[in-house]
């Protein structure tokens, strides 16, 4: 049986008999890949201490994301969920409580679930600063409290992050998935630590598709006991028991390179340094989920077919209309070169060297900046900004514009040459 057919069989059963959330195989599989991951493994000769993937799910209210996670926790009888008042930095990582004789450490839900799984719901209730403070914990697997006392503990916890958009707007009203992720999570380095992201639009499943009465009956084969045992089997695999052949490792490299060529690292979800390992983590988890093993039942056998399926699954999610990572990448590639360099140099020459240096040093670019720095009228400043936009020199970010890499390079060029020699450009 092909991997895709087996996946459809598993989640037809799980969605019908466990979660009652239909036509969301991507959501079920995404959460399952985190559930069925070993703690660590060897990737060629390199030891991967964080062998488990991290998933972020963003979706509209009432599209089944929290319900699916809760039902799987209950069905597998493993893992925990943090939401509401527990989804705070202190609730997730820990803090110090004052007692009569001094201070006592109270560890949060992440370290308390070391070697297990935690679903963090209502992520939009966390600030960017709070998420940033968990950055080291997520990469190192060590929780640290550095206040009156310095305390550390293990926190290698499988994490599923679930949230509505921070914009408080339906997914269908938000044009850019990468922009939505950045707005929710904050810093690029915090976004980069997710192995993959799933975005759910409530319009994907209509009323008939969500109606339990209109779904076909499916025999319940993947029972609670069997699923519980399979997750524990995955969790108990040692690094030496996870086997990736040289062909499998090569496939991770090759598909990682393909994704890096297709998607833009301006949204660091896909990045050159880590993509092969992100694919490897998901491929290992998929092999565990499908019980890909040898005759002894001890080893996890990860094949190039697992890698290929993971690659296709990730691309399918990223190319969804509500995600639009492929369109975002195409848009970012248009900022890699200036369309009419001579026209831009002519404008910079008109402004003068002093303003060019201000452009190099500044981050934001607005109509008001052009108006005040050049002494032109408001309408003329708008024309100048439009010229920069048209030539791929700036892109909009919130209520201002930022320089593109190509424009930054051009600014550096013109500061190294006299501005009155624009024909050199």
C-alpha positions in Angstrom: 0.0 0.0 0.0 1.3 3.5 -0.9 2.0 5.9 1.9 -0.7 8.3 0.8 -3.3 5.5 0.8 -2.3 4.3 4.3 -2.5 7.9 5.6 -6.0 8.2 4.2 -7.0 4.9 5.8 -5.7 5.9 9.2 -7.4 9.3 9.3 -10.7 8.2 7.9 -10.8 6.0 11.0 -9.5 8.6 13.4 -11.7 11.5 12.1 -14.8 9.3 12.1 -14.4 7.4 15.3 -12.3 9.7 17.5 -12.2 13.5 16.7 -15.3 13.9 14.6 -13.4 16.6 12.6 -13.7 15.7 8.9 -11.7 16.5 5.8 -8.8 17.8 7.9 -6.2 15.0 7.3 -3.5 17.6 7.1 -4.3 18.7 10.7 -4.5 15.1 12.0 -1.2 14.1 10.3 0.6 17.3 11.4 -0.2 16.7 15.1 0.5 13.0 14.7 4.0 13.6 13.3 4.9 15.5 16.5 3.3 12.7 18.6 5.2 9.9 16.9 8.7 11.4 17.1 11.7 10.0 18.9 13.8 12.4 21.0 16.9 12.1 19.0 18.6 10.2 16.1 21.7 10.2 13.9 21.6 12.0 10.5 24.5 10.4 8.7 27.4 10.8 11.2 25.8 13.8 12.9 23.9 13.4 16.2 20.6 15.3 16.2 19.8 16.0 19.8 16.4 17.5 19.0 14.9 14.7 16.9 11.3 15.8 17.4 9.6 18.4 15.2 7.7 21.5 16.3 4.3 22.3 14.7 2.4 25.6 14.5 -1.2 25.5 13.6 -3.0 28.8 12.8 -6.7 28.7 12.0 -10.1 30.4 12.1 -12.2 29.9 15.2 -14.3 26.7 15.1 -12.3 25.0 12.4 -11.4 22.0 14.6 -7.8 22.7 15.5 -8.1 22.6 19.3 -10.8 19.9 19.3 -8.6 17.6 17.1 -5.6 18.1 19.5 -7.7 17.5 22.6 -9.3 14.3 21.2 -6.0 12.9 20.1 -4.6 13.6 23.6 -7.5 11.7 25.1 -7.4 8.9 22.6 -3.6 8.3 23.0 -3.8 8.8 26.7 -0.5 10.7 26.5 0.5 14.3 26.5 -1.0 17.4 28.0 -2.6 20.7 27.0 -1.9 24.3 28.2 -4.3 27.1 27.4 -5.9 30.2 28.9 -4.2 31.2 32.1 -1.5 28.5 31.8 -0.5 29.8 28.3 1.8 32.5 29.9 5.5 32.6 30.1 5.4 31.7 33.8 2.8 29.0 33.3 4.8 27.5 30.4 8.4 27.8 31.6 8.2 28.5 35.4 9.0 31.1 38.0 9.9 31.8 41.6 7.3 31.8 44.4 8.1 33.6 47.6 7.6 31.5 50.7 8.2 32.2 54.3 11.8 31.0 54.3 12.8 32.3 50.9 12.0 31.4 47.3 10.7 28.2 45.7 10.9 27.2 42.1 7.7 26.4 40.3 8.4 24.8 36.9 5.9 25.4 34.1 4.1 23.0 31.8 7.0 22.6 29.3 9.6 21.3 31.7 7.0 19.3 33.6 6.3 17.4 30.3 9.9 16.7 29.6 10.2 13.7 27.1 6.4 13.9 26.5 4.2 16.2 24.4 2.5 19.5 25.2 -0.2 21.3 23.2 0.1 25.1 23.7 -3.3 26.6 22.8 -4.2 30.2 22.5 -0.7 31.2 21.5 -2.0 34.7 20.4 -2.3 35.4 24.2 1.5 35.3 24.4 3.5 38.4 23.6 6.4 38.4 21.1 8.7 39.0 24.1 7.3 36.0 25.9 7.8 33.8 22.8 11.3 35.2 22.4 12.2 34.3 26.0 11.5 30.6 25.1 13.9 30.6 22.2 16.8 29.0 24.1 14.5 26.5 25.7 13.2 25.4 22.3 16.6 24.9 20.8 18.5 23.5 23.8 15.8 21.5 25.6 16.8 23.1 28.9 14.5 25.5 30.9 16.3 28.2 32.9 15.0 30.7 35.5 17.5 33.5 35.9 16.2 35.8 38.6 17.1 36.0 42.3 18.3 32.4 41.9 19.5 30.6 38.7 17.8 27.2 38.2 17.9 24.8 35.3 16.0 21.6 34.4 15.5 19.4 31.4 12.7 20.4 29.0 12.9 18.3 25.8 9.2 18.5 25.2 7.4 17.9 21.9 5.4 21.1 21.2 2.3 21.7 19.2 1.4 25.4 19.1 -2.2 26.3 18.2 -3.6 29.8 17.6 -6.0 32.1 15.9 -4.4 34.9 13.9 -3.2 37.7 16.0 -4.9 40.1 13.5 -8.3 39.0 15.0 -9.5 38.6 11.4 -10.7 35.6 9.4 -7.9 33.7 7.6 -9.6 34.5 4.2 -9.1 38.3 4.9 -5.4 38.0 5.4 -3.4 38.0 2.2 -0.1 36.6 3.3 0.5 33.4 5.4 4.2 34.3 6.0 3.1 37.8 7.2 0.5 36.2 9.5 3.2 33.9 11.0 5.5 36.9 11.6 2.7 38.9 13.2 1.9 36.0 15.5 5.4 34.8 16.5 7.6 37.9 16.1 11.3 37.5 15.6 12.6 35.6 12.5 14.7 33.3 14.7 11.6 32.3 16.6 9.7 31.5 13.4 12.7 29.5 12.1 12.5 27.1 15.1 9.2 25.7 13.8 9.7 22.7 11.6 6.4 23.3 9.7 3.3 25.3 9.8 -0.3 24.5 8.9 -2.9 27.2 8.2 -6.6 26.3 8.3 -9.3 28.3 6.6 -12.9 27.7 7.7 -14.1 27.9 4.1 -12.2 24.7 3.2 -14.9 22.5 4.7 -18.6 23.4 4.1 -21.5 22.6 6.3 -22.2 19.3 4.6 -18.6 18.2 5.0 -18.6 19.0 8.7 -22.0 17.2 9.3 -21.3 14.0 11.2 -24.6 12.5 10.0 -23.5 12.7 6.3 -20.2 10.9 6.8 -19.8 7.2 5.9 -19.2 4.7 8.6 -15.6 3.5 9.0 -14.6 0.4 11.1 -12.6 1.4 14.2 -9.3 -0.3 13.7 -6.9 2.3 15.3 -8.1 1.8 18.8 -6.9 3.7 21.9 -4.8 0.9 23.2 -3.0 0.3 19.8 -2.4 4.0 19.3 -1.1 4.4 22.9 1.3 1.5 22.4 2.6 2.9 19.1 3.3 6.3 20.5 5.2 4.8 23.5 7.1 2.7 21.0 8.2 5.8 19.1 9.1 7.6 22.3 11.2 4.7 23.5 13.4 4.5 20.4 17.0 5.3 21.1 19.2 7.1 18.6 20.9 3.8 17.5 17.5 2.3 16.8 16.5 5.0 14.2 18.1 4.1 10.9 18.5 6.5 8.0 20.3 5.0 5.1 22.7 7.1 3.0 20.0 7.2 0.3 17.6 8.6 2.8 20.0 11.2 4.1 20.8 12.2 0.4 17.0 12.5 -0.2 16.7 14.9 2.8 19.5 17.1 1.4 18.0 17.0 -2.1 14.5 17.9 -1.1 15.7 20.5 1.3 17.6 22.2 -1.5 14.5 22.1 -3.7 12.4 23.8 -1.0 15.1 26.4 -0.4 15.1 27.2 -4.1 11.3 27.4 -4.3 10.5 29.2 -1.1 12.0 32.5 0.2 14.1 32.6 3.4 12.7 36.1 4.0 10.1 34.0 5.9 12.7 31.8 7.7 10.3 28.9 8.0 12.3 27.4 5.1 16.1 28.2 5.4 19.2 26.8 3.9 20.9 25.7 7.1 18.0 23.8 8.6 15.6 22.5 6.0 17.3 19.1 5.5 17.0 18.5 9.2 13.4 19.7 9.4 12.5 17.2 6.6 14.5 14.5 8.4 12.6 15.0 11.7 9.3 14.7 9.9 10.4 11.7 7.9 11.5 9.9 11.0 8.2 10.7 12.7 6.3 9.4 9.7 8.2 6.2 9.7 7.3 5.7 13.4 3.6 6.6 12.7 3.5 3.9 10.0 5.5 1.4 12.1 8.2 1.1 9.5 10.4 -1.5 11.2 12.5 -4.6 10.7 11.6 -8.2 11.7 12.5 -7.6 15.4 10.2 -4.6 15.7 13.0 -2.7 17.4 14.3 -0.5 14.6 12.8 2.5 12.9 13.5 2.2 9.1 13.3 5.6 7.4 13.3 5.3 3.6 13.5 7.9 0.8 9.8 7.3 0.2 9.1 8.7 3.7 11.2 11.7 2.8 9.4 12.2 -0.5 6.0 12.1 1.1 7.0 14.6 3.8 8.4 17.0 1.1 5.2 16.8 -0.9 3.0 17.2 2.2 4.9 20.3 3.3 4.8 21.8 -0.2 1.1 21.1 -0.4 0.5 23.0 2.8 2.7 25.9 1.9 1.1 26.3 -1.5 -2.5 26.4 -0.1 -4.3 29.6 -1.0 -4.6 30.7 2.6 -0.8 30.2 3.1 0.6 31.4 -0.2 4.2 30.8 0.6 4.9 30.1 -3.0 3.4 33.5 -4.1 5.3 35.2 -1.3 8.5 33.7 -2.6 7.8 34.9 -6.1 7.1 38.4 -4.8 10.3 38.4 -2.7 12.3 37.4 -5.8 11.1 40.5 -7.6 13.0 42.5 -4.9 16.3 40.8 -5.7 17.1 43.3 -8.6 16.2 46.8 -9.5 14.0 47.1 -12.6 15.4 50.4 -13.9 18.6 51.1 -12.1 19.4 54.3 -14.2 16.0 55.8 -13.2 16.7 55.2 -9.5 20.3 56.5 -9.7 18.9 59.6 -11.3 16.5 60.1 -8.4 19.3 59.6 -5.9 21.5 62.0 -7.7 18.8 64.6 -7.5 18.5 64.0 -3.7 22.2 64.2 -3.0 24.8 62.2 -1.1 23.6 63.3 2.3 20.2 61.8 1.9 21.6 58.6 0.4 23.7 58.1 3.6 20.5 58.7 5.6 18.8 56.0 3.5 21.6 53.5 4.2 21.5 54.1 8.0 17.7 54.3 8.3 15.2 51.3 8.5 11.9 52.9 7.8 11.0 54.9 4.7 7.9 57.1 4.5 6.5 59.9 2.4 7.1 62.2 5.3 10.8 61.3 5.4 11.2 62.1 1.7 9.2 65.3 2.1 11.2 66.5 5.1 14.7 65.4 3.9 14.4 66.6 0.3 12.3 69.7 0.9 9.8 68.7 -1.8 6.0 69.0 -1.6 3.9 66.1 -0.3 2.5 65.1 -3.7 6.0 65.1 -5.2 7.3 63.0 -2.3 4.5 60.5 -3.1 5.7 60.4 -6.7 9.3 59.7 -5.6 8.1 56.9 -3.3 6.0 55.4 -6.1 9.1 55.3 -8.3 11.0 53.4 -5.7 8.2 50.9 -5.2 7.8 50.5 -9.0 11.5 49.7 -9.3 11.6 47.1 -6.5 13.6 49.3 -4.1 11.2 49.2 -1.2 8.4 46.9 0.1 5.6 47.8 2.5 5.9 46.6 6.1 3.0 47.7 8.4 2.4 51.4 7.8 5.9 52.2 6.4 8.3 50.9 3.8 11.7 49.1 4.1 14.5 48.8 1.7 14.9 45.6 -0.4 18.3 43.9 -0.5 18.8 45.0 -4.1 18.2 48.7 -3.1 20.6 48.4 -0.2 23.3 47.1 -2.6 22.6 50.0 -5.0 22.9 52.5 -2.1 26.3 51.1 -1.2 27.4 51.3 -4.8 26.4 54.9 -5.3 28.3 55.9 -2.1 31.5 54.4 -3.5 31.2 56.4 -6.8 30.4 60.1 -7.5 26.7 60.5 -7.9 27.0 62.6 -11.1 28.4 59.5 -13.0 25.1 57.7 -13.2 26.0 56.2 -16.6 28.3 53.8 -14.8 25.2 52.2 -13.3 
